Amino acid sequence: MRDFLLAYLAILVTPGPNLLVIAGVAALHGARGALPACLGIALGAGTLNAALAATLQGAPAAPGWAAAGRLAAAALLLWAALAIARSRLPETGHRIGGAEFTAGFCAAATNPITAAFFAAQFLGPLALLDAKVPLVPLAVTATALATSLGLAILLARPACQRLALAWHRPIRLAVTATLVAMAASVLASL
């Protein structure tokens, strides 16, 4: 499992949806303000991992639940995109909000790179860990939380905050477009 977590760590620090959420929130609101996004990413990654583990380990899926889950994920992504698109130039500082948590959760739970990595691992090396499979989502959640918090602390530095404030509109529009594209991808899979 150590090799799995080291490979997952490489996935976490690779630029993608999760890192985009952390960077945007941490640069604008500081490390404490990014805590909800970090928690959302950790729980979203753990949820994605647990869902794939259950699916790929032969647990029966109830009819319609997968489609309902995808619809709910797409709706949450669109809600987060709308909230971000409507936001004004923020003041730096500490702000705790549900939109940040939701954006983090949805970005992680619908991240195609992470999903492909987890699926490949459950079909390959982790298939041999039958007794330890329930521990994998917990390890994923802990790893994602620690990495997200570390990145948030790094990206909350004053130089990053000044850059994010100067580029607020393009960053906001890029994050909004990314969340809408992720929602469209989720809906297309229906």
Disulfide bonds with the S-S distance in Angstrom:
none
